[in-house]
C-alpha cells in the first residue's frame, strides 16, 4: 500500500493514483522533473539482491530527474542488522545504495516507519512545488525568517 497523503490534504490540491514510468511519486505538471522511489526494507533488499538489473534500470531512470531520491521505510540500524528471510549481507545492501548515490547522484533517506516516510515525501513534494511555482512565475526563490 502506498502513501495516500490524507493526513496532509491541506498541503495538496489533490492526489491522483496512477502508475508512473519511473518512481512512485511525482507532482502533476512536473513529472519530468520529480521522481521519488519508495522502498520498504524487505523490498529494498529484494530489489538490490534478487532484482539487481531492474534496480539498476530504475536508478538510471531516476538519474535523469532534477529532483529524485529513494525513500526507505526503516532505520539504518535495521538495515545493518542481519536479515532473517534473506542471505543478503547488510553491508552489500548498504554498499549498493552508496554506489547508486555516487554513480547516479540519487540521495536516499531512511525514515523509521511508514508514517514518517509519508510525511517526509509529502513535505518534500509540497516544498518543491512551492519553489518551482515561484520560479515559473518569475518570483524569487528565497527563504525568509520562519521558512526554515
VMD Tcl script that builds the backbone (N, CA, C; Angstrom):
set m [mol new atoms 444]
animate dup $m
set s [atomselect $m all]
$s set {name element resname resid chain x y z} {
  {N N UNK 1 A 0.841 -1.183 0.000}
  {CA C UNK 1 A 0.000 0.000 0.000}
  {C C UNK 1 A 0.885 1.244 0.000}
  {N N UNK 2 A 0.608 2.152 -0.868}
  {CA C UNK 2 A 1.389 3.379 -0.962}
  {C C UNK 2 A 0.829 4.493 -0.095}
  {N N UNK 3 A 1.435 5.637 -0.202}
  {CA C UNK 3 A 1.011 6.801 0.568}
  {C C UNK 3 A -0.242 7.414 -0.056}
  {N N UNK 4 A -1.181 7.790 0.790}
  {CA C UNK 4 A -2.395 8.467 0.319}
  {C C UNK 4 A -2.326 9.974 0.569}
  {N N UNK 5 A -1.486 10.381 1.498}
  {CA C UNK 5 A -1.324 11.792 1.873}
  {C C UNK 5 A -2.599 12.388 2.459}
  {N N UNK 6 A -3.524 11.551 2.923}
  {CA C UNK 6 A -4.779 12.049 3.510}
  {C C UNK 6 A -4.525 12.946 4.714}
  {N N UNK 7 A -3.488 12.647 5.485}
  {CA C UNK 7 A -3.178 13.465 6.665}
  {C C UNK 7 A -2.686 14.857 6.279}
  {N N UNK 8 A -2.348 15.023 5.020}
  {CA C UNK 8 A -1.762 16.279 4.560}
  {C C UNK 8 A -2.607 16.925 3.466}
  {N N UNK 9 A -3.905 16.753 3.553}
  {CA C UNK 9 A -4.809 17.236 2.498}
  {C C UNK 9 A -4.729 18.749 2.310}
  {N N UNK 10 A -4.363 19.480 3.354}
  {CA C UNK 10 A -4.250 20.932 3.200}
  {C C UNK 10 A -2.937 21.343 2.523}
  {N N UNK 11 A -2.049 20.386 2.276}
  {CA C UNK 11 A -0.789 20.677 1.589}
  {C C UNK 11 A -0.926 20.541 0.076}
  {N N UNK 12 A -1.969 19.827 -0.370}
  {CA C UNK 12 A -2.118 19.495 -1.786}
  {C C UNK 12 A -3.504 19.880 -2.286}
  {N N UNK 13 A -3.582 20.222 -3.564}
  {CA C UNK 13 A -4.881 20.484 -4.185}
  {C C UNK 13 A -5.626 19.178 -4.417}
  {N N UNK 14 A -4.904 18.083 -4.425}
  {CA C UNK 14 A -5.492 16.769 -4.629}
  {C C UNK 14 A -4.416 15.773 -5.006}
  {N N UNK 15 A -4.800 14.532 -5.066}
  {CA C UNK 15 A -3.868 13.487 -5.477}
  {C C UNK 15 A -4.518 12.642 -6.563}
  {N N UNK 16 A -3.685 12.088 -7.407}
  {CA C UNK 16 A -4.129 11.189 -8.474}
  {C C UNK 16 A -3.323 9.909 -8.335}
  {N N UNK 17 A -4.025 8.785 -8.345}
  {CA C UNK 17 A -3.330 7.499 -8.266}
  {C C UNK 17 A -3.223 6.915 -9.666}
  {N N UNK 18 A -1.984 6.747 -10.124}
  {CA C UNK 18 A -1.745 6.086 -11.403}
  {C C UNK 18 A -0.305 5.587 -11.429}
  {N N UNK 19 A -0.060 4.604 -12.266}
  {CA C UNK 19 A 1.284 4.045 -12.396}
  {C C UNK 19 A 2.176 5.047 -13.122}
  {N N UNK 20 A 3.380 5.222 -12.595}
  {CA C UNK 20 A 4.352 6.116 -13.210}
  {C C UNK 20 A 5.426 5.295 -13.910}
  {N N UNK 21 A 5.986 5.819 -14.996}
  {CA C UNK 21 A 7.041 5.069 -15.682}
  {C C UNK 21 A 8.292 4.903 -14.820}
  {N N UNK 22 A 8.596 5.920 -14.013}
  {CA C UNK 22 A 9.757 5.878 -13.123}
  {C C UNK 22 A 9.354 6.486 -11.790}
  {N N UNK 23 A 9.699 5.809 -10.712}
  {CA C UNK 23 A 9.393 6.309 -9.380}
  {C C UNK 23 A 7.967 5.996 -8.964}
  {N N UNK 24 A 7.679 6.347 -7.726}
  {CA C UNK 24 A 6.358 6.093 -7.157}
  {C C UNK 24 A 5.552 7.371 -6.937}
  {N N UNK 25 A 6.237 8.513 -6.819}
  {CA C UNK 25 A 5.555 9.775 -6.535}
  {C C UNK 25 A 6.178 10.892 -7.358}
  {N N UNK 26 A 5.337 11.820 -7.788}
  {CA C UNK 26 A 5.770 12.982 -8.547}
  {C C UNK 26 A 4.769 14.101 -8.304}
  {N N UNK 27 A 4.886 15.171 -9.073}
  {CA C UNK 27 A 3.976 16.311 -8.978}
  {C C UNK 27 A 3.357 16.527 -10.353}
  {N N UNK 28 A 2.038 16.621 -10.400}
  {CA C UNK 28 A 1.340 16.855 -11.662}
  {C C UNK 28 A 1.875 18.129 -12.319}
  {N N UNK 29 A 2.257 18.005 -13.573}
  {CA C UNK 29 A 2.832 19.126 -14.298}
  {C C UNK 29 A 4.344 19.198 -14.208}
  {N N UNK 30 A 4.909 18.484 -13.249}
  {CA C UNK 30 A 6.367 18.456 -13.079}
  {C C UNK 30 A 6.890 17.017 -13.149}
  {N N UNK 31 A 6.151 16.171 -13.845}
  {CA C UNK 31 A 6.510 14.750 -13.919}
  {C C UNK 31 A 7.879 14.511 -14.546}
  {N N UNK 32 A 8.338 15.443 -15.370}
  {CA C UNK 32 A 9.656 15.298 -15.991}
  {C C UNK 32 A 10.784 15.786 -15.088}
  {N N UNK 33 A 10.431 16.363 -13.945}
  {CA C UNK 33 A 11.434 16.906 -13.023}
  {C C UNK 33 A 11.559 16.123 -11.727}
  {N N UNK 34 A 10.475 15.520 -11.266}
  {CA C UNK 34 A 10.424 14.950 -9.918}
  {C C UNK 34 A 10.061 13.472 -9.957}
  {N N UNK 35 A 10.875 12.657 -9.283}
  {CA C UNK 35 A 10.560 11.233 -9.119}
  {C C UNK 35 A 11.095 10.767 -7.772}
  {N N UNK 36 A 10.195 10.249 -6.963}
  {CA C UNK 36 A 10.572 9.708 -5.662}
  {C C UNK 36 A 10.230 8.226 -5.656}
  {N N UNK 37 A 11.222 7.416 -5.363}
  {CA C UNK 37 A 11.055 5.965 -5.273}
  {C C UNK 37 A 10.902 5.593 -3.803}
  {N N UNK 38 A 9.896 4.803 -3.497}
  {CA C UNK 38 A 9.629 4.360 -2.125}
  {C C UNK 38 A 10.002 2.893 -1.998}
  {N N UNK 39 A 10.698 2.558 -0.917}
  {CA C UNK 39 A 11.072 1.166 -0.667}
  {C C UNK 39 A 10.883 0.829 0.808}
  {N N UNK 40 A 10.251 -0.309 1.068}
  {CA C UNK 40 A 10.310 -0.877 2.410}
  {C C UNK 40 A 11.654 -1.595 2.499}
  {N N UNK 41 A 12.114 -1.900 3.694}
  {CA C UNK 41 A 13.398 -2.601 3.808}
  {C C UNK 41 A 13.394 -3.956 3.100}
  {N N UNK 42 A 12.362 -4.791 3.295}
  {CA C UNK 42 A 12.367 -6.068 2.568}
  {C C UNK 42 A 12.372 -5.879 1.048}
  {N N UNK 43 A 11.626 -4.889 0.565}
  {CA C UNK 43 A 11.592 -4.607 -0.871}
  {C C UNK 43 A 12.955 -4.119 -1.356}
  {N N UNK 44 A 13.610 -3.294 -0.565}
  {CA C UNK 44 A 14.934 -2.791 -0.925}
  {C C UNK 44 A 15.934 -3.935 -1.051}
  {N N UNK 45 A 15.951 -4.811 -0.054}
  {CA C UNK 45 A 16.877 -5.953 -0.074}
  {C C UNK 45 A 16.604 -6.819 -1.296}
  {N N UNK 46 A 15.345 -7.114 -1.546}
  {CA C UNK 46 A 14.974 -7.932 -2.705}
  {C C UNK 46 A 15.389 -7.249 -4.010}
  {N N UNK 47 A 15.144 -5.949 -4.103}
  {CA C UNK 47 A 15.489 -5.204 -5.320}
  {C C UNK 47 A 16.989 -5.234 -5.590}
  {N N UNK 48 A 17.778 -5.027 -4.561}
  {CA C UNK 48 A 19.228 -4.954 -4.733}
  {C C UNK 48 A 19.850 -6.328 -4.964}
  {N N UNK 49 A 19.363 -7.336 -4.266}
  {CA C UNK 49 A 19.988 -8.661 -4.336}
  {C C UNK 49 A 19.382 -9.528 -5.437}
  {N N UNK 50 A 18.065 -9.664 -5.463}
  {CA C UNK 50 A 17.419 -10.600 -6.389}
  {C C UNK 50 A 17.003 -9.963 -7.713}
  {N N UNK 51 A 16.729 -8.673 -7.694}
  {CA C UNK 51 A 16.245 -7.987 -8.903}
  {C C UNK 51 A 17.194 -6.852 -9.275}
  {N N UNK 52 A 18.478 -7.140 -9.204}
  {CA C UNK 52 A 19.517 -6.125 -9.358}
  {C C UNK 52 A 19.439 -5.383 -10.699}
  {N N UNK 53 A 19.216 -6.121 -11.786}
  {CA C UNK 53 A 19.145 -5.470 -13.106}
  {C C UNK 53 A 18.020 -4.442 -13.149}
  {N N UNK 54 A 16.864 -4.800 -12.589}
  {CA C UNK 54 A 15.742 -3.853 -12.540}
  {C C UNK 54 A 16.073 -2.659 -11.647}
  {N N UNK 55 A 16.748 -2.921 -10.522}
  {CA C UNK 55 A 17.140 -1.847 -9.615}
  {C C UNK 55 A 18.074 -0.866 -10.331}
  {N N UNK 56 A 19.028 -1.397 -11.071}
  {CA C UNK 56 A 19.963 -0.545 -11.814}
  {C C UNK 56 A 19.221 0.268 -12.871}
  {N N UNK 57 A 18.273 -0.370 -13.569}
  {CA C UNK 57 A 17.468 0.360 -14.567}
  {C C UNK 57 A 16.694 1.505 -13.914}
  {N N UNK 58 A 16.107 1.223 -12.731}
  {CA C UNK 58 A 15.367 2.270 -12.019}
  {C C UNK 58 A 16.291 3.423 -11.644}
  {N N UNK 59 A 17.481 3.087 -11.167}
  {CA C UNK 59 A 18.438 4.127 -10.788}
  {C C UNK 59 A 18.863 4.946 -12.000}
  {N N UNK 60 A 19.105 4.278 -13.119}
  {CA C UNK 60 A 19.458 5.002 -14.344}
  {C C UNK 60 A 18.327 5.942 -14.753}
  {N N UNK 61 A 17.092 5.475 -14.635}
  {CA C UNK 61 A 15.941 6.318 -14.953}
  {C C UNK 61 A 15.808 7.489 -13.999}
  {N N UNK 62 A 15.964 7.228 -12.701}
  {CA C UNK 62 A 15.867 8.297 -11.703}
  {C C UNK 62 A 16.926 9.372 -11.923}
  {N N UNK 63 A 18.086 8.966 -12.413}
  {CA C UNK 63 A 19.197 9.915 -12.562}
  {C C UNK 63 A 18.871 11.059 -13.515}
  {N N UNK 64 A 17.882 10.888 -14.365}
  {CA C UNK 64 A 17.518 11.921 -15.337}
  {C C UNK 64 A 16.640 13.026 -14.752}
  {N N UNK 65 A 16.215 12.875 -13.513}
  {CA C UNK 65 A 15.314 13.841 -12.898}
  {C C UNK 65 A 16.093 14.889 -12.111}
  {N N UNK 66 A 15.574 16.103 -12.126}
  {CA C UNK 66 A 16.178 17.192 -11.354}
  {C C UNK 66 A 16.073 16.895 -9.855}
  {N N UNK 67 A 14.892 16.472 -9.424}
  {CA C UNK 67 A 14.658 16.135 -8.017}
  {C C UNK 67 A 14.324 14.661 -7.949}
  {N N UNK 68 A 15.181 13.906 -7.295}
  {CA C UNK 68 A 14.962 12.465 -7.190}
  {C C UNK 68 A 15.540 11.971 -5.874}
  {N N UNK 69 A 14.986 10.870 -5.410}
  {CA C UNK 69 A 15.528 10.232 -4.218}
  {C C UNK 69 A 14.882 8.867 -4.042}
  {N N UNK 70 A 15.486 8.100 -3.166}
  {CA C UNK 70 A 14.915 6.833 -2.727}
  {C C UNK 70 A 14.597 6.995 -1.246}
  {N N UNK 71 A 13.339 6.828 -0.896}
  {CA C UNK 71 A 12.889 6.913 0.491}
  {C C UNK 71 A 12.735 5.493 1.014}
  {N N UNK 72 A 13.425 5.208 2.096}
  {CA C UNK 72 A 13.443 3.860 2.659}
  {C C UNK 72 A 12.685 3.864 3.977}
  {N N UNK 73 A 11.666 3.020 4.052}
  {CA C UNK 73 A 10.876 2.902 5.280}
  {C C UNK 73 A 11.585 1.935 6.220}
  {N N UNK 74 A 12.424 2.477 7.045}
  {CA C UNK 74 A 13.180 1.686 8.002}
  {C C UNK 74 A 14.420 2.449 8.412}
  {N N UNK 75 A 15.015 2.015 9.480}
  {CA C UNK 75 A 16.188 2.711 10.000}
  {C C UNK 75 A 17.476 2.099 9.456}
  {N N UNK 76 A 18.544 2.861 9.527}
  {CA C UNK 76 A 19.861 2.358 9.158}
  {C C UNK 76 A 20.242 1.204 10.089}
  {N N UNK 77 A 19.850 1.302 11.344}
  {CA C UNK 77 A 20.135 0.226 12.297}
  {C C UNK 77 A 19.502 -1.079 11.840}
  {N N UNK 78 A 18.252 -1.020 11.410}
  {CA C UNK 78 A 17.573 -2.225 10.927}
  {C C UNK 78 A 18.220 -2.725 9.643}
  {N N UNK 79 A 18.594 -1.817 8.765}
  {CA C UNK 79 A 19.266 -2.218 7.525}
  {C C UNK 79 A 20.559 -2.963 7.827}
  {N N UNK 80 A 21.281 -2.532 8.856}
  {CA C UNK 80 A 22.575 -3.121 9.188}
  {C C UNK 80 A 22.473 -4.360 10.072}
  {N N UNK 81 A 21.259 -4.762 10.419}
  {CA C UNK 81 A 21.040 -5.967 11.228}
  {C C UNK 81 A 20.833 -7.148 10.289}
  {N N UNK 82 A 21.479 -8.292 10.541}
  {CA C UNK 82 A 21.294 -9.457 9.653}
  {C C UNK 82 A 19.809 -9.769 9.432}
  {N N UNK 83 A 19.484 -10.164 8.206}
  {CA C UNK 83 A 18.106 -10.415 7.803}
  {C C UNK 83 A 17.730 -11.867 8.045}
  {N N UNK 84 A 16.546 -12.081 8.598}
  {CA C UNK 84 A 16.061 -13.436 8.864}
  {C C UNK 84 A 15.622 -14.147 7.592}
  {N N UNK 85 A 15.047 -13.413 6.656}
  {CA C UNK 85 A 14.446 -14.029 5.476}
  {C C UNK 85 A 15.285 -13.864 4.208}
  {N N UNK 86 A 16.561 -13.506 4.360}
  {CA C UNK 86 A 17.424 -13.329 3.193}
  {C C UNK 86 A 18.865 -13.638 3.576}
  {N N UNK 87 A 19.587 -14.199 2.640}
  {CA C UNK 87 A 21.008 -14.463 2.880}
  {C C UNK 87 A 21.857 -13.244 2.520}
  {N N UNK 88 A 21.221 -12.170 2.116}
  {CA C UNK 88 A 21.945 -10.948 1.754}
  {C C UNK 88 A 22.685 -10.394 2.963}
  {N N UNK 89 A 23.866 -9.899 2.721}
  {CA C UNK 89 A 24.636 -9.282 3.800}
  {C C UNK 89 A 24.275 -7.796 3.877}
  {N N UNK 90 A 24.001 -7.290 5.072}
  {CA C UNK 90 A 23.640 -5.880 5.213}
  {C C UNK 90 A 24.653 -4.921 4.583}
  {N N UNK 91 A 25.940 -5.256 4.656}
  {CA C UNK 91 A 26.952 -4.378 4.057}
  {C C UNK 91 A 26.831 -4.331 2.536}
  {N N UNK 92 A 26.405 -5.437 1.927}
  {CA C UNK 92 A 26.213 -5.461 0.470}
  {C C UNK 92 A 25.055 -4.549 0.075}
  {N N UNK 93 A 24.001 -4.569 0.863}
  {CA C UNK 93 A 22.839 -3.723 0.573}
  {C C UNK 93 A 23.212 -2.250 0.731}
  {N N UNK 94 A 23.840 -1.913 1.846}
  {CA C UNK 94 A 24.250 -0.524 2.067}
  {C C UNK 94 A 25.269 -0.090 1.017}
  {N N UNK 95 A 26.201 -0.960 0.690}
  {CA C UNK 95 A 27.197 -0.634 -0.331}
  {C C UNK 95 A 26.560 -0.331 -1.675}
  {N N UNK 96 A 25.532 -1.082 -2.028}
  {CA C UNK 96 A 24.828 -0.830 -3.292}
  {C C UNK 96 A 24.112 0.515 -3.263}
  {N N UNK 97 A 23.511 0.852 -2.128}
  {CA C UNK 97 A 22.856 2.162 -2.000}
  {C C UNK 97 A 23.865 3.297 -2.140}
  {N N UNK 98 A 24.996 3.151 -1.469}
  {CA C UNK 98 A 26.026 4.187 -1.551}
  {C C UNK 98 A 26.578 4.309 -2.967}
  {N N UNK 99 A 26.725 3.178 -3.644}
  {CA C UNK 99 A 27.197 3.201 -5.034}
  {C C UNK 99 A 26.189 3.913 -5.933}
  {N N UNK 100 A 24.899 3.638 -5.734}
  {CA C UNK 100 A 23.852 4.309 -6.521}
  {C C UNK 100 A 23.869 5.807 -6.256}
  {N N UNK 101 A 24.051 6.161 -5.006}
  {CA C UNK 101 A 24.093 7.582 -4.651}
  {C C UNK 101 A 25.251 8.277 -5.365}
  {N N UNK 102 A 26.400 7.649 -5.390}
  {CA C UNK 102 A 27.564 8.268 -6.023}
  {C C UNK 102 A 27.503 8.207 -7.544}
  {N N UNK 103 A 27.123 7.064 -8.081}
  {CA C UNK 103 A 27.113 6.904 -9.537}
  {C C UNK 103 A 26.035 7.748 -10.206}
  {N N UNK 104 A 24.821 7.730 -9.641}
  {CA C UNK 104 A 23.694 8.407 -10.286}
  {C C UNK 104 A 23.210 9.638 -9.525}
  {N N UNK 105 A 23.925 10.012 -8.476}
  {CA C UNK 105 A 23.568 11.177 -7.659}
  {C C UNK 105 A 22.127 11.101 -7.165}
  {N N UNK 106 A 21.781 9.931 -6.650}
  {CA C UNK 106 A 20.445 9.703 -6.096}
  {C C UNK 106 A 20.564 9.644 -4.577}
  {N N UNK 107 A 20.091 10.660 -3.878}
  {CA C UNK 107 A 20.122 10.582 -2.421}
  {C C UNK 107 A 19.112 9.559 -1.909}
  {N N UNK 108 A 19.426 8.968 -0.790}
  {CA C UNK 108 A 18.461 8.086 -0.147}
  {C C UNK 108 A 18.277 8.537 1.287}
  {N N UNK 109 A 17.053 8.333 1.770}
  {CA C UNK 109 A 16.680 8.787 3.102}
  {C C UNK 109 A 16.062 7.634 3.869}
  {N N UNK 110 A 16.561 7.410 5.072}
  {CA C UNK 110 A 15.980 6.410 5.962}
  {C C UNK 110 A 14.967 7.097 6.864}
  {N N UNK 111 A 13.728 6.636 6.833}
  {CA C UNK 111 A 12.680 7.113 7.723}
  {C C UNK 111 A 12.196 5.912 8.513}
  {N N UNK 112 A 12.086 6.043 9.802}
  {CA C UNK 112 A 11.863 4.901 10.680}
  {C C UNK 112 A 10.630 4.066 10.372}
  {N N UNK 113 A 9.596 4.679 9.835}
  {CA C UNK 113 A 8.370 3.917 9.603}
  {C C UNK 113 A 7.546 4.550 8.479}
  {N N UNK 114 A 6.457 3.885 8.145}
  {CA C UNK 114 A 5.571 4.302 7.058}
  {C C UNK 114 A 5.079 5.733 7.247}
  {N N UNK 115 A 4.587 6.057 8.447}
  {CA C UNK 115 A 4.001 7.377 8.686}
  {C C UNK 115 A 5.025 8.501 8.546}
  {N N UNK 116 A 6.226 8.289 9.081}
  {CA C UNK 116 A 7.265 9.308 8.941}
  {C C UNK 116 A 7.707 9.452 7.490}
  {N N UNK 117 A 7.796 8.336 6.793}
  {CA C UNK 117 A 8.189 8.375 5.384}
  {C C UNK 117 A 7.138 9.106 4.552}
  {N N UNK 118 A 5.867 8.832 4.819}
  {CA C UNK 118 A 4.792 9.519 4.097}
  {C C UNK 118 A 4.860 11.025 4.344}
  {N N UNK 119 A 5.070 11.424 5.585}
  {CA C UNK 119 A 5.164 12.847 5.909}
  {C C UNK 119 A 6.371 13.487 5.218}
  {N N UNK 120 A 7.493 12.784 5.208}
  {CA C UNK 120 A 8.698 13.285 4.556}
  {C C UNK 120 A 8.456 13.516 3.066}
  {N N UNK 121 A 7.849 12.536 2.401}
  {CA C UNK 121 A 7.569 12.653 0.965}
  {C C UNK 121 A 6.575 13.784 0.710}
  {N N UNK 122 A 5.533 13.877 1.525}
  {CA C UNK 122 A 4.554 14.961 1.371}
  {C C UNK 122 A 5.227 16.323 1.510}
  {N N UNK 123 A 6.083 16.457 2.496}
  {CA C UNK 123 A 6.777 17.721 2.717}
  {C C UNK 123 A 7.722 18.037 1.564}
  {N N UNK 124 A 8.455 17.035 1.112}
  {CA C UNK 124 A 9.381 17.236 0.000}
  {C C UNK 124 A 8.638 17.686 -1.260}
  {N N UNK 125 A 7.540 17.009 -1.571}
  {CA C UNK 125 A 6.768 17.353 -2.767}
  {C C UNK 125 A 6.157 18.745 -2.661}
  {N N UNK 126 A 5.592 19.069 -1.506}
  {CA C UNK 126 A 4.943 20.379 -1.366}
  {C C UNK 126 A 5.960 21.514 -1.425}
  {N N UNK 127 A 7.119 21.322 -0.824}
  {CA C UNK 127 A 8.150 22.363 -0.867}
  {C C UNK 127 A 8.697 22.534 -2.280}
  {N N UNK 128 A 8.956 21.424 -2.955}
  {CA C UNK 128 A 9.469 21.513 -4.322}
  {C C UNK 128 A 8.457 22.246 -5.206}
  {N N UNK 129 A 7.191 21.873 -5.063}
  {CA C UNK 129 A 6.147 22.521 -5.869}
  {C C UNK 129 A 6.093 24.022 -5.596}
  {N N UNK 130 A 6.162 24.410 -4.339}
  {CA C UNK 130 A 6.095 25.834 -3.987}
  {C C UNK 130 A 7.250 26.615 -4.612}
  {N N UNK 131 A 8.449 26.085 -4.491}
  {CA C UNK 131 A 9.604 26.782 -5.061}
  {C C UNK 131 A 9.565 26.813 -6.585}
  {N N UNK 132 A 9.137 25.733 -7.216}
  {CA C UNK 132 A 9.035 25.725 -8.686}
  {C C UNK 132 A 7.954 26.694 -9.149}
  {N N UNK 133 A 6.856 26.792 -8.401}
  {CA C UNK 133 A 5.803 27.742 -8.747}
  {C C UNK 133 A 6.367 29.159 -8.731}
  {N N UNK 134 A 7.147 29.489 -7.711}
  {CA C UNK 134 A 7.770 30.811 -7.640}
  {C C UNK 134 A 8.671 31.052 -8.847}
  {N N UNK 135 A 9.505 30.076 -9.178}
  {CA C UNK 135 A 10.416 30.215 -10.317}
  {C C UNK 135 A 9.651 30.365 -11.632}
  {N N UNK 136 A 8.671 29.505 -11.841}
  {CA C UNK 136 A 7.891 29.522 -13.082}
  {C C UNK 136 A 7.176 30.858 -13.260}
  {N N UNK 137 A 6.767 31.459 -12.156}
  {CA C UNK 137 A 6.029 32.719 -12.207}
  {C C UNK 137 A 6.924 33.951 -12.049}
  {N N UNK 138 A 8.226 33.757 -12.237}
  {CA C UNK 138 A 9.164 34.872 -12.238}
  {C C UNK 138 A 9.393 35.518 -10.891}
  {N N UNK 139 A 9.099 34.807 -9.837}
  {CA C UNK 139 A 9.302 35.340 -8.495}
  {C C UNK 139 A 10.581 34.761 -7.909}
  {N N UNK 140 A 11.118 35.445 -6.934}
  {CA C UNK 140 A 12.364 34.981 -6.339}
  {C C UNK 140 A 12.147 33.719 -5.525}
  {N N UNK 141 A 13.125 32.876 -5.623}
  {CA C UNK 141 A 13.124 31.668 -4.800}
  {C C UNK 141 A 14.052 31.958 -3.624}
  {N N UNK 142 A 13.478 32.520 -2.585}
  {CA C UNK 142 A 14.304 32.863 -1.430}
  {C C UNK 142 A 13.575 32.480 -0.148}
  {N N UNK 143 A 14.373 32.236 0.866}
  {CA C UNK 143 A 13.826 31.907 2.173}
  {C C UNK 143 A 13.797 33.166 3.024}
  {N N UNK 144 A 12.760 33.291 3.814}
  {CA C UNK 144 A 12.695 34.383 4.772}
  {C C UNK 144 A 12.597 33.775 6.157}
  {N N UNK 145 A 12.812 34.580 7.162}
  {CA C UNK 145 A 12.763 34.092 8.534}
  {C C UNK 145 A 11.462 33.341 8.777}
  {N N UNK 146 A 11.562 32.163 9.330}
  {CA C UNK 146 A 10.391 31.336 9.596}
  {C C UNK 146 A 10.192 30.236 8.569}
  {N N UNK 147 A 10.857 30.342 7.398}
  {CA C UNK 147 A 10.728 29.292 6.383}
  {C C UNK 147 A 11.478 28.028 6.774}
  {N N UNK 148 A 12.589 28.212 7.488}
  {CA C UNK 148 A 13.374 27.036 7.898}
  {C C UNK 148 A 13.643 27.075 9.374}
}
mol reanalyze $m
mol bondsrecalc $m
mol representation Tube
mol addrep $m
